Each structure stands twice: as C-alpha cells, then as structure tokens.
Amino acid sequence: MSDALQPLQAILGRKKPARGVAARDFKQPRRFGAARLAELQLALNNLLPALERKVSESAGLAAGLTLAGLGEADADALFAANEPLCVQRFRCQKAPAWLVWTPAAAVETVEAILGARSVPTGAAARALSPTEVRIANQLLAEIVRAVTGVLGLATADFVMVQVASELGSWREAGADAEAHRFEVRLALDLGGHASTLRIYLPGVEGEKELVEPALGELPAHLEQVEVELSACLPGCEISLDQLLALEEGDVIPLDARLGDPTTLCVEGLTLARARLGSHRGRLAVRIERLSVQPETASASRA
C-alpha cells in the first residue's frame, strides 16, 4: 500500500501496518499465538499438583510432573524409525492421537513401579512385556485423561504400541482429517527416573476470533473532507476498430444487471461489498458488508 493511502486506511478503521515481518519456517504448522499458549500453559500448570499426587498414589512412587513446553507438530513426522517403540495410541475427539515415550526411559520407570531394587540408568531399549505394557498403559492413560480434561477434549481406546505398523494414521479420521497436532511436553520424574512424555492432540482450539475495536468519533477537522466513492461494475469487450470509432454521446452496454454484486471503493481502497439496484428511478447500490481492503482488481467504474 502506498504512503498516500495509509492515512485514509487508518481513518476507515484499519489497524496500523506492522513495522516488520518475523522470520517463519512455513514447514512448521502454527495456529497458536503467544496469548493463547500462555492461557493453555496456565491451565495445565494449575492441573499438575493434583495429577502428581494421583500418579504417586497409583504408582507407589514419588512423582514429579512439570510442563516442559507446548508446541505444534505435523502427525506425519512424530515417530522415530527404530523399534521397539513406546507409544500410547488413543482416540481424541474421534481422531487419532498419541503419547510418545522414550523406550529406554519407559523400561526404567516401569521396572521401578514393579519394585526392582536396582534399576540401571541409561539401559538399552527393549520391548515391554505384557505385564509392563498394562502398567505403562494405565499410567499414561491417567496422565492423558487429566491433560485432555483440562483442554475440554474427550478420549478413549488407549492402546500401547511397540511396532510402527500399529501406530495408525491421522487420515483415519475421514475426509475432514488434519495432520496438525497440538503438542504437550511433560517432564516426568517417577521414583528418581526422569523422562519426557510428548502428547500429540487434535482438536485443541487455537486463536480465538479477534473482534475489531469500535471506531471512535471522526475528528471535527475531517468531517467536511470530501472523498470519491466509486462503484466497480463488470466491463465489456469491444473490438479495436469499435474503440477507435467511439464518439461523444455513444452508449456502451455493460454486463451488469440489477441484483449483481459490486464493490464500493474509496481512493483505491475497497470499502464495501454491495449489490446493484434502483432507488426512485435512479441506479443505486445496497451495502451488504463493510470491509476496508487494498483494491487490486481492475474494473470499470460507474
């Protein structure tokens, strides 16, 4: 937009243009701004003390839970290629969701829950036994239900997955499926064994719709300023020889009828969407929606 149009746009109620553009990797999804993330962070932090006590009681070990971070991810890039995996698959708002746990850390933690006297730190990953799978699934489901409950999401069908072929896909949600997932990272310390849980959820509400502030009164010194208001109508096609033969008084029919949509413009800015009509025998327009935008389309003007 030119410098000449900026004052007019401000008068018509638009916000001031940004002073700069932040660097952005568009390969990474982003639907959550700083304000919304702060709101979610507060809600989850308030949850954790009660969840710590619940996990401690069910596991029989001192538990510590802290929020390690929030983010966004693409569901096609969540899982490491190496097996065995340690992933809890579940349904969230009827769409696939996952909790990812480092296999070696899962082994250490589950062995501690089972009462192993000496659990080596940094042991190699291995597949969990059927009993260990049940314990891990119960522990993780308790954490996920608490987290999703705060976020207002419904969950079901918790299953522990250790092979990639059982992970499922975000596409299972149907025609409206999305790969976007909201990520909640929790630092878990259970019986002195620290690990990170990464929960990937669909259906978390992003930015709330912004409401434009009401316009203040127009300054008195601008009240009598006149501007040109134009209605943009569809054009027509004529041959070059017809164009050269035009004379004063000729009539050029346009491809516009009563009821057709049109655009109202002020000094190159789109002010409103309207429809053609008549009023007391004169051509007129009825405004349907106000919207101040830079005018880019070329059209004939009436």
C-alpha positions as CSV (number, residue, x, y, z in Angstrom):
1,M,0.0,0.0,0.0
2,S,1.3,3.5,-0.9
3,D,2.2,6.0,1.8
4,A,-0.7,8.2,0.5
5,L,-3.3,5.5,1.3
6,Q,-2.1,4.8,4.8
7,P,-3.9,7.8,6.5
8,L,-7.1,7.0,4.7
9,Q,-7.0,3.4,5.8
10,A,-6.4,4.5,9.4
11,I,-9.5,6.8,9.2
12,L,-11.6,4.0,7.8
13,G,-10.8,1.8,10.8
14,R,-7.9,-0.4,9.9
15,K,-5.1,-1.2,12.3
16,K,-1.7,0.4,11.7
17,P,0.6,-1.7,9.4
18,A,3.2,-3.9,11.0
19,R,6.6,-2.4,11.4
20,G,8.4,-5.6,10.4
21,V,8.0,-9.3,9.5
22,A,9.3,-12.0,11.7
23,A,11.2,-15.0,10.2
24,R,9.0,-18.0,9.9
25,D,9.5,-21.6,8.8
26,F,6.3,-22.4,6.9
27,K,7.0,-26.1,7.0
28,Q,6.1,-26.0,10.7
29,P,2.3,-25.6,11.5
30,R,1.4,-22.6,13.6
31,R,-2.1,-21.9,14.9
32,F,-1.4,-20.7,18.4
33,G,-0.2,-17.2,19.3
34,A,1.7,-16.2,22.4
35,A,-1.5,-15.2,24.3
36,R,-3.3,-18.5,23.6
37,L,-0.2,-20.5,24.5
38,A,0.1,-18.6,27.8
39,E,-3.6,-19.3,28.5
40,L,-3.1,-23.1,27.9
41,Q,0.1,-23.1,29.9
42,L,-1.6,-21.6,32.9
43,A,-4.4,-24.2,32.8
44,L,-2.0,-27.1,32.6
45,N,0.3,-25.8,35.3
46,N,-2.7,-25.5,37.7
47,L,-3.5,-29.1,36.9
48,L,-0.1,-30.7,37.7
49,P,0.0,-30.6,41.5
50,A,-3.2,-32.7,41.8
51,L,-2.0,-35.0,39.0
52,E,1.3,-35.6,40.7
53,R,-0.4,-36.8,43.9
54,K,-2.7,-39.1,41.8
55,V,0.2,-40.6,39.9
56,S,2.2,-41.1,43.1
57,E,-0.7,-43.0,44.7
58,S,-1.3,-45.3,41.7
59,A,2.4,-46.0,41.0
60,G,3.5,-46.3,44.6
61,L,6.5,-44.0,44.0
62,A,7.2,-40.3,44.5
63,A,6.1,-38.5,41.3
64,G,7.1,-35.1,39.9
65,L,5.4,-33.6,36.8
66,T,6.3,-30.3,35.2
67,L,5.2,-28.7,32.0
68,A,8.3,-28.8,29.7
69,G,6.7,-26.9,26.8
70,L,3.9,-26.5,24.3
71,G,4.1,-26.6,20.6
72,E,2.6,-27.8,17.3
73,A,3.5,-30.7,15.0
74,D,2.7,-32.5,11.8
75,A,1.5,-36.0,12.5
76,D,3.5,-37.4,9.6
77,A,6.8,-36.6,11.4
78,L,6.2,-37.7,15.0
79,F,7.8,-41.1,15.4
80,A,11.4,-42.4,15.2
81,A,12.1,-45.2,12.7
82,N,13.8,-47.6,15.3
83,E,11.8,-50.3,17.1
84,P,10.7,-51.1,19.7
85,L,8.6,-48.0,20.1
86,C,6.9,-47.0,23.2
87,V,3.8,-45.1,22.1
88,Q,0.3,-44.9,23.5
89,R,-2.3,-44.6,20.8
90,F,-5.7,-43.3,21.6
91,R,-8.8,-41.5,20.2
92,C,-9.2,-37.8,21.0
93,Q,-12.3,-36.1,19.7
94,K,-12.7,-39.3,17.5
95,A,-9.4,-38.6,15.8
96,P,-6.1,-40.5,16.3
97,A,-3.8,-39.1,19.0
98,W,-0.5,-40.3,20.5
99,L,1.7,-40.1,23.5
100,V,5.4,-40.8,22.8
101,W,7.7,-42.1,25.5
102,T,11.4,-42.9,25.0
103,P,11.6,-46.7,25.2
104,A,14.6,-46.9,27.5
105,A,13.1,-44.4,29.9
106,A,9.8,-46.4,29.9
107,V,11.6,-49.6,30.8
108,E,13.4,-47.9,33.7
109,T,10.2,-46.4,35.0
110,V,8.0,-49.5,34.7
111,E,10.7,-51.7,36.3
112,A,10.8,-49.2,39.3
113,I,7.0,-49.4,39.6
114,L,7.3,-53.2,39.7
115,G,9.7,-52.9,42.6
116,A,13.0,-53.7,41.0
117,R,15.7,-53.0,43.7
118,S,18.3,-51.7,41.3
119,V,17.3,-50.2,38.0
120,P,20.2,-49.1,35.9
121,T,20.0,-45.7,34.3
122,G,20.6,-45.4,30.6
123,A,19.8,-49.1,29.9
124,A,19.3,-50.2,26.3
125,A,15.7,-50.1,25.0
126,R,13.8,-53.3,24.8
127,A,10.2,-54.3,24.2
128,L,7.9,-54.2,27.2
129,S,6.4,-57.5,28.5
130,P,2.6,-57.9,28.5
131,T,2.6,-57.0,32.2
132,E,4.7,-54.0,31.7
133,V,2.5,-52.9,28.8
134,R,-0.6,-53.0,31.1
135,I,1.2,-50.9,33.7
136,A,2.5,-48.4,31.2
137,N,-0.9,-48.1,29.5
138,Q,-2.7,-47.5,32.8
139,L,-0.1,-44.9,34.0
140,L,-0.1,-42.9,30.7
141,A,-3.9,-43.0,30.3
142,E,-4.3,-41.5,33.7
143,I,-2.0,-38.6,32.7
144,V,-3.6,-38.1,29.3
145,R,-7.1,-38.1,30.7
146,A,-6.2,-35.3,33.1
147,V,-4.5,-33.2,30.4
148,T,-7.2,-33.6,27.9
149,G,-9.9,-33.0,30.5
150,V,-8.4,-29.5,31.2
151,L,-8.4,-28.8,27.5
152,G,-12.0,-29.9,27.1
153,L,-11.3,-33.0,24.9
154,A,-12.8,-36.4,25.1
155,T,-10.5,-39.5,24.9
156,A,-11.0,-43.3,24.5
157,D,-9.4,-46.5,23.3
158,F,-5.9,-46.4,24.9
159,V,-3.5,-48.9,23.4
160,M,0.3,-49.3,23.9
161,V,2.1,-49.7,20.5
162,Q,5.6,-51.0,20.1
163,V,5.8,-51.6,16.3
164,A,5.3,-49.0,13.6
165,S,2.6,-50.9,11.8
166,E,0.2,-50.4,14.7
167,L,0.6,-46.7,15.1
168,G,-2.3,-45.8,12.8
169,S,-2.6,-42.6,10.8
170,W,-4.2,-39.2,11.2
171,R,-6.0,-40.0,7.9
172,E,-8.2,-42.5,9.8
173,A,-10.4,-39.6,10.9
174,G,-12.0,-39.4,7.5
175,A,-12.5,-36.7,4.8
176,D,-12.1,-33.8,7.3
177,A,-8.9,-35.3,8.9
178,E,-6.0,-33.0,9.6
179,A,-2.3,-33.8,10.2
180,H,-1.9,-30.9,12.6
181,R,-1.4,-31.8,16.3
182,F,-1.0,-29.7,19.4
183,E,2.0,-30.9,21.4
184,V,2.1,-31.0,25.2
185,R,5.6,-31.9,26.7
186,L,5.6,-33.1,30.3
187,A,8.8,-33.8,32.3
188,L,8.0,-36.9,34.5
189,D,10.1,-38.0,37.4
190,L,8.9,-41.2,39.0
191,G,11.0,-42.8,41.7
192,G,14.0,-40.8,40.6
193,H,13.7,-41.9,37.0
194,A,13.3,-38.8,34.7
195,S,11.8,-38.8,31.2
196,T,9.8,-36.7,28.9
197,L,6.2,-37.5,27.7
198,R,5.1,-35.9,24.4
199,I,1.4,-35.9,23.9
200,Y,0.0,-35.0,20.4
201,L,-3.6,-33.9,20.3
202,P,-6.1,-32.9,17.7
203,G,-9.0,-30.6,18.3
204,V,-7.3,-28.1,20.6
205,E,-8.8,-24.6,20.0
206,G,-6.3,-22.2,18.5
207,E,-6.6,-18.4,18.3
208,K,-10.0,-17.1,19.2
209,E,-11.6,-14.8,16.6
210,L,-10.5,-11.2,17.1
211,V,-13.1,-8.6,17.3
212,E,-12.3,-5.3,15.6
213,P,-12.5,-2.4,18.1
214,A,-15.3,0.1,17.7
215,L,-14.3,3.2,15.8
216,G,-14.0,6.4,17.7
217,E,-15.6,9.7,16.5
218,L,-14.2,11.3,13.4
219,P,-12.1,14.3,14.3
220,A,-14.0,17.6,13.7
221,H,-11.5,18.9,11.2
222,L,-12.0,15.9,8.9
223,E,-15.8,15.9,8.9
224,Q,-16.1,18.1,5.8
225,V,-13.4,16.4,3.8
226,E,-14.8,15.0,0.5
227,V,-13.6,11.7,-1.0
228,E,-14.6,10.0,-4.2
229,L,-16.8,6.9,-3.8
230,S,-16.9,4.6,-6.8
231,A,-18.9,1.5,-7.6
232,C,-17.0,-1.0,-9.7
233,L,-19.0,-2.7,-12.4
234,P,-18.2,-5.5,-14.7
235,G,-16.7,-4.4,-18.0
236,C,-17.4,-5.4,-21.6
237,E,-15.3,-6.5,-24.6
238,I,-15.2,-4.4,-27.8
239,S,-13.0,-4.7,-30.9
240,L,-10.2,-2.2,-31.5
241,D,-12.0,-0.6,-34.5
242,Q,-15.1,-0.1,-32.4
243,L,-13.0,1.5,-29.7
244,L,-11.4,3.9,-32.2
245,A,-14.9,4.7,-33.7
246,L,-16.3,5.9,-30.3
247,E,-17.8,9.4,-30.3
248,E,-19.2,11.6,-27.7
249,G,-22.7,10.5,-26.9
250,D,-22.2,6.8,-27.7
251,V,-23.7,4.3,-25.3
252,I,-21.6,1.3,-24.2
253,P,-23.7,-1.5,-22.7
254,L,-22.1,-3.2,-19.6
255,D,-22.6,-6.8,-18.5
256,A,-24.3,-5.7,-15.3
257,R,-27.9,-6.3,-14.1
258,L,-29.9,-5.3,-11.1
259,G,-29.0,-7.6,-8.2
260,D,-25.5,-8.3,-9.4
261,P,-22.7,-7.9,-6.8
262,T,-20.4,-4.9,-6.9
263,T,-17.6,-3.3,-4.9
264,L,-17.5,0.2,-3.4
265,C,-14.1,1.8,-3.4
266,V,-12.6,5.0,-1.9
267,E,-9.3,6.2,-3.1
268,G,-8.2,2.8,-4.2
269,L,-9.4,1.0,-1.1
270,T,-12.3,-1.5,-1.1
271,L,-14.8,-0.1,1.4
272,A,-17.8,-2.4,1.0
273,R,-19.5,-5.2,-0.9
274,A,-22.8,-4.3,-2.4
275,R,-25.5,-5.2,-4.9
276,L,-26.8,-3.1,-7.8
277,G,-30.4,-1.9,-7.6
278,S,-32.5,1.2,-8.1
279,H,-33.9,3.9,-5.9
280,R,-36.6,6.4,-7.0
281,G,-35.8,5.7,-10.6
282,R,-32.0,6.1,-10.3
283,L,-29.3,3.4,-10.3
284,A,-28.2,2.6,-6.7
285,V,-26.4,0.1,-4.6
286,R,-27.3,-1.7,-1.4
287,I,-24.4,-2.2,1.0
288,E,-24.1,-5.8,2.3
289,R,-20.8,-5.9,4.0
290,L,-18.2,-3.3,5.1
291,S,-14.6,-4.4,4.6
292,V,-11.6,-2.0,4.2
293,Q,-9.0,-3.7,1.9
294,P,-6.5,-2.6,-0.7
295,E,-8.1,-2.6,-4.1
296,T,-6.3,-4.8,-6.6
297,A,-8.9,-5.9,-9.1
298,S,-9.2,-3.8,-12.2
299,A,-12.8,-3.0,-13.2
300,S,-14.9,-0.4,-14.9
301,R,-16.2,2.3,-12.6
302,A,-19.6,4.0,-12.6
